[in-house]
Amino acid sequence: MAYATLADLVAYLGPDREPPADADRLLERASELVDEAALYRIDPANPEHAEAARKATCAQVEHWLEAGETEAAGVTGDVALGSLRMSVPGALAPRARRALLAAGLLSRAVRLCR
């Protein structure tokens, strides 16, 4: 289930922008990415969580409309620099990241993988 509706997206994009024809699909995919970034800790019954998830989902769709669906293009996986390896989730839009961070739903820690 998506964290934002078509009406939420229309309000977020503003009156000068039309939502895409596949908005429902994008909202669903963005919600999956937002949920993953928040480590599946979003409680929809918590108003602060619900608002942050809604804003982050809309921000992610807006980002995809401008930059393309980077996750769909394969910008994910593991990154290595010498002996340091990090797991990189799908590219979360900066505004989506800020919405989750402000609600305490985003970890600031860097997770190291072996």
KOLRO-990087 format. One record per atom (N, C-alpha, C): residue number from 1; residue in three letters; x, y, z. Coordinates in steps of 0.1 Angstrom, whole numbers, always signed. Example, Ala and Ser with C-alpha at 12.3 -4.5 7.8 and 13.67 -1.06 7.14 Angstrom:
<pagus>
PAGU 1 ALA +132 -57 +78
PAGU 1 ALA +123 -45 +78
PAGU 1 ALA +132 -33 +78
PAGU 2 SER +128 -22 +71
PAGU 2 SER +137 -11 +71
PAGU 2 SER +129 +0 +79
</pagus>
This chain:
<pagus>
PAGU 1 MET +8 -12 +0
PAGU 1 MET +0 +0 +0
PAGU 1 MET +9 +12 +0
PAGU 2 ALA +5 +22 -8
PAGU 2 ALA +13 +34 -10
PAGU 2 ALA +11 +43 +2
PAGU 3 TYR +21 +51 +6
PAGU 3 TYR +20 +60 +17
PAGU 3 TYR +14 +73 +13
PAGU 4 ALA +12 +75 +0
PAGU 4 ALA +6 +88 -5
PAGU 4 ALA -4 +84 -16
PAGU 5 THR -14 +93 -17
PAGU 5 THR -24 +91 -28
PAGU 5 THR -21 +100 -40
PAGU 6 LEU -29 +98 -50
PAGU 6 LEU -28 +107 -62
PAGU 6 LEU -31 +121 -58
PAGU 7 ALA -41 +123 -49
PAGU 7 ALA -44 +137 -44
PAGU 7 ALA -33 +143 -37
PAGU 8 ASP -26 +135 -28
PAGU 8 ASP -14 +140 -21
PAGU 8 ASP -3 +144 -31
PAGU 9 LEU -1 +136 -41
PAGU 9 LEU +9 +139 -51
PAGU 9 LEU +6 +152 -59
PAGU 10 VAL -7 +154 -63
PAGU 10 VAL -11 +166 -70
PAGU 10 VAL -9 +178 -61
PAGU 11 ALA -12 +177 -48
PAGU 11 ALA -10 +189 -39
PAGU 11 ALA +5 +191 -38
PAGU 12 TYR +13 +181 -37
PAGU 12 TYR +27 +182 -35
PAGU 12 TYR +34 +189 -47
PAGU 13 LEU +30 +184 -59
PAGU 13 LEU +36 +189 -71
PAGU 13 LEU +32 +204 -74
PAGU 14 GLY +21 +208 -69
PAGU 14 GLY +16 +222 -72
PAGU 14 GLY +7 +223 -84
PAGU 15 PRO +1 +234 -85
PAGU 15 PRO -9 +236 -96
PAGU 15 PRO -4 +236 -110
PAGU 16 ASP +9 +239 -111
PAGU 16 ASP +15 +240 -125
PAGU 16 ASP +20 +227 -131
PAGU 17 ARG +19 +216 -123
PAGU 17 ARG +24 +203 -128
PAGU 17 ARG +13 +193 -128
PAGU 18 GLU +12 +185 -139
PAGU 18 GLU +3 +174 -140
PAGU 18 GLU +9 +162 -135
PAGU 19 PRO +2 +153 -128
PAGU 19 PRO +8 +141 -123
PAGU 19 PRO +9 +132 -135
PAGU 20 PRO +19 +122 -135
PAGU 20 PRO +21 +113 -146
PAGU 20 PRO +9 +103 -147
PAGU 21 ALA +8 +98 -159
PAGU 21 ALA -3 +88 -161
PAGU 21 ALA -1 +76 -153
PAGU 22 ASP +11 +72 -149
PAGU 22 ASP +14 +60 -141
PAGU 22 ASP +17 +64 -126
PAGU 23 ALA +10 +75 -122
PAGU 23 ALA +13 +80 -108
PAGU 23 ALA +10 +69 -97
PAGU 24 ASP +0 +61 -99
PAGU 24 ASP -2 +51 -89
PAGU 24 ASP +9 +41 -88
PAGU 25 ARG +15 +37 -99
PAGU 25 ARG +26 +28 -99
PAGU 25 ARG +38 +34 -93
PAGU 26 LEU +41 +47 -96
PAGU 26 LEU +52 +54 -90
PAGU 26 LEU +51 +56 -75
PAGU 27 LEU +39 +59 -71
PAGU 27 LEU +36 +61 -56
PAGU 27 LEU +39 +47 -49
PAGU 28 GLU +35 +37 -55
PAGU 28 GLU +37 +23 -49
PAGU 28 GLU +52 +20 -48
PAGU 29 ARG +59 +22 -59
PAGU 29 ARG +73 +20 -59
PAGU 29 ARG +81 +29 -50
PAGU 30 ALA +77 +42 -49
PAGU 30 ALA +84 +51 -41
PAGU 30 ALA +81 +47 -26
PAGU 31 SER +69 +43 -23
PAGU 31 SER +66 +38 -9
PAGU 31 SER +75 +27 -5
PAGU 32 GLU +78 +17 -14
PAGU 32 GLU +87 +6 -12
PAGU 32 GLU +101 +11 -8
PAGU 33 LEU +105 +21 -16
PAGU 33 LEU +119 +26 -13
PAGU 33 LEU +119 +34 +0
PAGU 34 VAL +109 +42 +3
PAGU 34 VAL +108 +49 +15
PAGU 34 VAL +108 +40 +27
PAGU 35 ASP +100 +29 +26
PAGU 35 ASP +99 +19 +36
PAGU 35 ASP +113 +13 +39
PAGU 36 GLU +120 +9 +28
PAGU 36 GLU +133 +3 +29
PAGU 36 GLU +143 +13 +36
PAGU 37 ALA +143 +25 +32
PAGU 37 ALA +152 +35 +37
PAGU 37 ALA +149 +37 +52
PAGU 38 ALA +137 +36 +56
PAGU 38 ALA +133 +38 +71
PAGU 38 ALA +135 +25 +78
PAGU 39 LEU +141 +15 +72
PAGU 39 LEU +143 +2 +78
PAGU 39 LEU +130 -4 +83
PAGU 40 TYR +119 -2 +76
PAGU 40 TYR +106 -8 +78
PAGU 40 TYR +101 -4 +92
PAGU 41 ARG +104 +8 +97
PAGU 41 ARG +100 +12 +110
PAGU 41 ARG +88 +22 +110
PAGU 42 ILE +83 +25 +98
PAGU 42 ILE +72 +34 +97
PAGU 42 ILE +59 +28 +103
PAGU 43 ASP +53 +35 +112
PAGU 43 ASP +41 +31 +118
PAGU 43 ASP +30 +41 +113
PAGU 44 PRO +22 +36 +103
PAGU 44 PRO +11 +45 +98
PAGU 44 PRO +1 +50 +108
PAGU 45 ALA +0 +44 +119
PAGU 45 ALA -9 +49 +130
PAGU 45 ALA -3 +61 +137
PAGU 46 ASN +10 +63 +136
PAGU 46 ASN +17 +74 +142
PAGU 46 ASN +16 +86 +132
PAGU 47 PRO +9 +97 +136
PAGU 47 PRO +7 +108 +127
PAGU 47 PRO +20 +114 +122
PAGU 48 GLU +30 +115 +130
PAGU 48 GLU +43 +120 +125
PAGU 48 GLU +50 +111 +115
PAGU 49 HIS +49 +98 +117
PAGU 49 HIS +54 +88 +108
PAGU 49 HIS +46 +89 +95
PAGU 50 ALA +33 +89 +96
PAGU 50 ALA +25 +89 +84
PAGU 50 ALA +27 +102 +75
PAGU 51 GLU +29 +113 +82
PAGU 51 GLU +32 +126 +74
PAGU 51 GLU +45 +125 +68
PAGU 52 ALA +55 +121 +75
PAGU 52 ALA +69 +119 +69
PAGU 52 ALA +69 +110 +58
PAGU 53 ALA +62 +99 +59
PAGU 53 ALA +62 +89 +48
PAGU 53 ALA +54 +94 +36
PAGU 54 ARG +43 +102 +38
PAGU 54 ARG +36 +108 +27
PAGU 54 ARG +45 +118 +20
PAGU 55 LYS +51 +127 +27
PAGU 55 LYS +60 +137 +21
PAGU 55 LYS +72 +130 +14
PAGU 56 ALA +78 +120 +20
PAGU 56 ALA +89 +114 +14
PAGU 56 ALA +85 +106 +1
PAGU 57 THR +74 +100 +1
PAGU 57 THR +69 +93 -11
PAGU 57 THR +66 +103 -22
PAGU 58 CYS +60 +114 -19
PAGU 58 CYS +57 +124 -30
PAGU 58 CYS +70 +130 -35
PAGU 59 ALA +80 +133 -26
PAGU 59 ALA +93 +138 -29
PAGU 59 ALA +100 +129 -38
PAGU 60 GLN +99 +116 -35
PAGU 60 GLN +106 +106 -44
PAGU 60 GLN +100 +105 -58
PAGU 61 VAL +87 +106 -59
PAGU 61 VAL +81 +106 -72
PAGU 61 VAL +85 +119 -80
PAGU 62 GLU +85 +130 -73
PAGU 62 GLU +89 +143 -79
PAGU 62 GLU +103 +141 -85
PAGU 63 HIS +112 +135 -77
PAGU 63 HIS +126 +133 -81
PAGU 63 HIS +126 +125 -93
PAGU 64 TRP +119 +114 -93
PAGU 64 TRP +119 +105 -105
PAGU 64 TRP +113 +112 -117
PAGU 65 LEU +104 +121 -116
PAGU 65 LEU +98 +128 -127
PAGU 65 LEU +109 +137 -133
PAGU 66 GLU +118 +142 -125
PAGU 66 GLU +128 +151 -130
PAGU 66 GLU +141 +144 -134
PAGU 67 ALA +145 +133 -127
PAGU 67 ALA +158 +126 -130
PAGU 67 ALA +156 +112 -135
PAGU 68 GLY +144 +107 -136
PAGU 68 GLY +142 +93 -140
PAGU 68 GLY +143 +84 -129
PAGU 69 GLU +137 +72 -131
PAGU 69 GLU +137 +62 -120
PAGU 69 GLU +151 +55 -119
PAGU 70 THR +159 +61 -111
PAGU 70 THR +173 +57 -110
PAGU 70 THR +174 +43 -104
PAGU 71 GLU +165 +39 -95
PAGU 71 GLU +166 +25 -90
PAGU 71 GLU +162 +15 -101
PAGU 72 ALA +153 +19 -109
PAGU 72 ALA +149 +10 -121
PAGU 72 ALA +161 +9 -130
PAGU 73 ALA +170 +19 -131
PAGU 73 ALA +181 +18 -140
PAGU 73 ALA +193 +11 -134
PAGU 74 GLY +191 +5 -121
PAGU 74 GLY +201 -3 -115
PAGU 74 GLY +211 +4 -107
PAGU 75 VAL +208 +16 -102
PAGU 75 VAL +218 +23 -93
PAGU 75 VAL +216 +18 -79
PAGU 76 THR +219 +6 -77
PAGU 76 THR +219 +0 -63
PAGU 76 THR +230 -10 -62
PAGU 77 GLY +232 -16 -50
PAGU 77 GLY +241 -26 -49
PAGU 77 GLY +252 -23 -38
PAGU 78 ASP +263 -30 -40
PAGU 78 ASP +274 -28 -31
PAGU 78 ASP +285 -19 -37
PAGU 79 VAL +291 -11 -28
PAGU 79 VAL +302 -2 -33
PAGU 79 VAL +314 -5 -25
PAGU 80 ALA +325 -6 -32
PAGU 80 ALA +338 -10 -25
PAGU 80 ALA +348 +1 -28
PAGU 81 LEU +356 +4 -17
PAGU 81 LEU +367 +13 -18
PAGU 81 LEU +378 +6 -10
PAGU 82 GLY +387 +0 -17
PAGU 82 GLY +398 -8 -10
PAGU 82 GLY +391 -19 -2
PAGU 83 SER +394 -20 +11
PAGU 83 SER +388 -31 +19
PAGU 83 SER +374 -26 +25
PAGU 84 LEU +370 -14 +22
PAGU 84 LEU +357 -9 +27
PAGU 84 LEU +346 -12 +17
PAGU 85 ARG +336 -19 +22
PAGU 85 ARG +324 -22 +14
PAGU 85 ARG +312 -17 +20
PAGU 86 MET +303 -11 +13
PAGU 86 MET +291 -5 +18
PAGU 86 MET +279 -10 +9
PAGU 87 SER +268 -13 +15
PAGU 87 SER +256 -16 +8
PAGU 87 SER +249 -3 +5
PAGU 88 VAL +245 -2 -8
PAGU 88 VAL +238 +11 -13
PAGU 88 VAL +224 +7 -17
PAGU 89 PRO +214 +12 -9
PAGU 89 PRO +200 +10 -13
PAGU 89 PRO +197 +18 -25
PAGU 90 GLY +185 +17 -30
PAGU 90 GLY +180 +26 -41
PAGU 90 GLY +182 +40 -38
PAGU 91 ALA +184 +48 -48
PAGU 91 ALA +187 +63 -46
PAGU 91 ALA +175 +70 -41
PAGU 92 LEU +176 +74 -28
PAGU 92 LEU +165 +82 -22
PAGU 92 LEU +167 +96 -24
PAGU 93 ALA +157 +103 -29
PAGU 93 ALA +157 +117 -32
PAGU 93 ALA +161 +125 -19
PAGU 94 PRO +168 +136 -21
PAGU 94 PRO +172 +144 -10
PAGU 94 PRO +160 +149 -1
PAGU 95 ARG +150 +154 -7
PAGU 95 ARG +138 +158 +0
PAGU 95 ARG +131 +147 +8
PAGU 96 ALA +131 +135 +2
PAGU 96 ALA +126 +123 +8
PAGU 96 ALA +134 +120 +20
PAGU 97 ARG +147 +120 +19
PAGU 97 ARG +157 +118 +30
PAGU 97 ARG +154 +127 +41
PAGU 98 ARG +153 +140 +38
PAGU 98 ARG +151 +150 +49
PAGU 98 ARG +138 +148 +56
PAGU 99 ALA +127 +144 +49
PAGU 99 ALA +114 +142 +56
PAGU 99 ALA +115 +130 +66
PAGU 100 LEU +122 +119 +62
PAGU 100 LEU +124 +108 +70
PAGU 100 LEU +133 +111 +82
PAGU 101 LEU +144 +118 +79
PAGU 101 LEU +153 +122 +89
PAGU 101 LEU +147 +130 +100
PAGU 102 ALA +139 +140 +96
PAGU 102 ALA +132 +149 +106
PAGU 102 ALA +123 +141 +115
PAGU 103 ALA +117 +130 +110
PAGU 103 ALA +108 +123 +119
PAGU 103 ALA +115 +112 +126
PAGU 104 GLY +128 +111 +125
PAGU 104 GLY +136 +101 +132
PAGU 104 GLY +135 +87 +126
PAGU 105 LEU +132 +87 +114
PAGU 105 LEU +130 +74 +107
PAGU 105 LEU +142 +69 +99
PAGU 106 LEU +152 +77 +98
PAGU 106 LEU +163 +74 +89
PAGU 106 LEU +176 +73 +98
PAGU 107 SER +183 +63 +96
PAGU 107 SER +195 +61 +104
PAGU 107 SER +206 +69 +97
PAGU 108 ARG +214 +75 +106
PAGU 108 ARG +225 +83 +101
PAGU 108 ARG +238 +74 +101
PAGU 109 ALA +237 +62 +105
PAGU 109 ALA +249 +53 +106
PAGU 109 ALA +252 +48 +92
PAGU 110 VAL +265 +45 +90
PAGU 110 VAL +269 +38 +78
PAGU 110 VAL +271 +24 +82
PAGU 111 ARG +264 +15 +75
PAGU 111 ARG +265 +1 +77
PAGU 111 ARG +276 -5 +69
PAGU 112 LEU +286 -11 +75
PAGU 112 LEU +297 -17 +68
PAGU 112 LEU +294 -32 +66
PAGU 113 CYS +297 -37 +54
PAGU 113 CYS +295 -51 +51
PAGU 113 CYS +309 -58 +49
PAGU 114 ARG +309 -71 +52
PAGU 114 ARG +321 -78 +51
PAGU 114 ARG +321 -86 +37
</pagus>
